[in-house]
Amino acid sequence: MAKKVAIIGAGCSGLVAIKSCIEEGLEPVCIERTNFVGGLWRYTPEYTNEGCSVSKSTVINTSKEMMCYSDYPIPAEFPNFMHNTKCYEYFQMYAKHFCLEKYIRFHTDVLSVEQADDFNETGRWVLNVKDLETDEVLTETYDAVMACTGHHASMNCHRGYWYGVTEVMTEMYDAVMACTGHHTSMNYHHDHSNFQY
């Protein structure tokens, strides 16, 4: 039986995390609070509780050759330094090409991530998630968690669960991988009673 991996976020890191899990024979379940892939690359004119977005005029400062996934080149007709709409389109194309959306649960928010009671024996994690359409809260158990929360996200993390993860590194600790980006602010807490994103 394949190990079940929770992937938090369907932005640029979350999409490649889904694909990597599939390639490794794992069972990915991506949890995305919005109704779209691509994370902040989908411009929205107003701030919502779904998170931030790029500015309307944002043009990426990295060439398409440097930013593209190695297994899916950006189309030749796209400009070398792309407007955010082209970046967003590229992430949509990537998800469609590799059939990743069937692994994503849209309109679902992660309320908490905690070590399971049998964590020392199994390494498993318990997530409380909320369906944002029905308000139903579910408790689910996973063998691993990948927190792909994005480039500009803020996370509240318990030191016992995330110790050693810094703003500029992607580290693995007790089967939790944080793909957070270099502008992410991570707040560590020693108290495990109120872990939240």
C-alpha positions in Angstrom: 0.0 0.0 0.0 1.3 3.4 -1.0 2.2 5.9 1.7 -0.2 8.8 1.8 1.3 12.3 1.6 -0.5 15.6 2.4 0.7 18.4 0.2 -0.4 21.8 1.5 -0.8 24.3 -1.4 -1.2 23.9 -5.1 1.2 26.7 -6.2 4.4 26.2 -8.1 6.0 24.1 -5.3 2.8 22.1 -4.6 2.3 21.1 -8.3 5.8 19.7 -8.6 5.4 18.0 -5.2 2.3 16.2 -6.4 4.1 15.0 -9.6 7.2 13.9 -7.6 5.0 11.8 -5.2 3.3 10.1 -8.1 6.7 9.3 -9.6 7.9 7.8 -6.3 4.8 5.6 -6.0 3.3 7.6 -3.2 -0.4 8.7 -2.8 -0.5 12.5 -2.9 -3.4 14.5 -1.5 -3.0 18.2 -2.2 -5.0 20.5 0.0 -5.7 23.9 -1.6 -7.8 26.7 0.0 -8.6 28.4 -3.3 -10.3 27.0 -6.4 -7.3 27.2 -8.6 -3.7 26.1 -9.1 -0.8 28.5 -9.3 -0.8 30.1 -5.9 -0.1 33.9 -5.9 0.5 33.9 -9.7 -3.3 34.3 -10.2 -3.8 38.1 -9.9 -6.7 39.3 -7.8 -7.4 43.0 -7.3 -8.4 42.7 -3.7 -7.0 40.9 -0.7 -9.0 37.9 0.4 -8.7 35.3 3.1 -7.4 33.0 0.4 -4.1 34.7 0.5 -2.1 37.3 -1.5 -1.4 37.6 -5.2 1.1 39.3 -7.4 0.5 42.9 -8.4 -1.4 43.5 -11.7 1.7 44.7 -13.4 4.2 42.1 -12.1 6.7 40.8 -14.7 8.9 38.0 -13.5 12.6 39.0 -13.1 13.9 35.5 -14.0 14.0 34.3 -17.6 11.6 31.6 -18.6 14.6 29.3 -19.2 15.6 29.6 -15.6 12.1 29.4 -14.0 10.6 26.6 -16.0 10.3 23.0 -14.7 12.9 20.8 -16.2 10.3 18.3 -17.4 8.0 20.8 -19.1 9.5 23.8 -21.0 7.7 27.1 -21.2 6.3 27.5 -24.7 8.6 29.2 -27.2 6.1 31.9 -28.0 5.9 33.1 -24.4 8.1 36.1 -23.7 11.5 35.6 -22.1 10.5 37.7 -19.0 6.9 36.8 -18.6 4.0 38.9 -17.3 2.2 37.3 -14.3 -0.7 36.2 -16.5 1.8 34.0 -18.6 3.3 32.5 -15.4 -0.2 31.6 -14.2 -1.0 30.2 -17.6 2.1 28.1 -17.5 1.3 26.6 -14.1 -2.2 25.7 -15.4 -0.7 24.1 -18.4 1.7 22.1 -16.3 -1.1 20.8 -14.0 -3.3 19.9 -17.0 -0.4 18.2 -18.9 0.5 15.9 -16.0 -3.2 15.4 -14.8 -2.4 16.8 -11.4 -5.8 18.4 -10.6 -7.4 15.0 -9.8 -5.1 14.9 -6.7 -6.1 18.4 -5.5 -8.9 19.1 -3.0 -9.9 22.7 -3.7 -11.7 25.0 -1.3 -10.1 23.1 1.6 -8.2 24.8 4.4 -5.7 23.2 6.8 -6.6 24.1 10.4 -3.8 22.1 12.1 -1.0 19.7 11.6 0.1 17.5 14.6 2.1 14.4 15.2 -0.1 11.4 15.5 -0.3 9.6 18.9 1.7 6.8 17.4 4.2 9.1 15.7 7.3 7.6 17.4 6.4 4.2 15.9 4.9 5.3 12.5 6.0 8.8 11.8 2.4 9.7 10.8 0.8 13.1 11.0 -2.8 14.2 11.8 -4.3 17.1 9.9 -7.6 18.9 10.7 -9.0 20.3 7.5 -12.1 22.3 6.7 -14.1 22.1 3.5 -14.8 25.8 2.8 -17.9 25.1 0.8 -19.7 22.9 3.5 -17.8 24.1 6.7 -17.3 20.4 7.5 -14.1 19.7 9.5 -12.4 16.4 9.0 -9.5 14.7 10.8 -7.1 12.9 8.5 -3.9 10.9 9.0 -1.0 11.0 6.6 2.4 9.3 6.4 4.1 12.5 5.5 3.4 16.2 5.0 4.8 18.7 2.5 4.0 22.3 3.4 4.2 24.0 0.0 2.6 27.2 1.3 4.2 29.6 -1.0 6.7 32.4 -1.5 5.0 35.1 0.5 3.0 33.0 3.1 3.1 33.4 6.8 3.2 30.2 8.9 2.9 29.7 12.6 5.1 26.7 13.4 5.8 24.7 16.5 9.5 24.3 17.1 9.1 20.6 18.0 7.6 19.9 14.6 9.6 22.3 12.4 12.9 22.8 14.2 15.7 23.6 11.8 13.6 25.0 9.0 14.7 28.5 8.1 13.4 31.1 5.7 16.0 30.4 3.0 16.2 26.6 3.1 14.0 23.6 2.4 14.6 21.1 5.1 13.2 17.7 5.9 12.3 17.0 9.5 10.3 14.0 10.7 8.7 13.6 7.3 7.5 17.2 7.0 9.0 19.1 4.1 8.6 22.8 4.0 8.7 24.4 0.6 8.3 27.9 1.8 10.3 30.2 -0.4 12.8 32.8 0.6 10.3 35.6 1.6 8.2 33.4 3.9 8.0 34.4 7.5 8.0 31.5 9.9 7.0 32.0 13.5 8.1 29.2 15.9 6.2 28.3 19.0 7.2 25.9 21.8 3.6 25.3 22.9 2.0 22.5 20.8 -1.6 23.1 21.9 -2.5 25.7 19.3 -0.7 24.9 16.0 -2.1 26.8 13.1 -1.3 28.1 9.6 
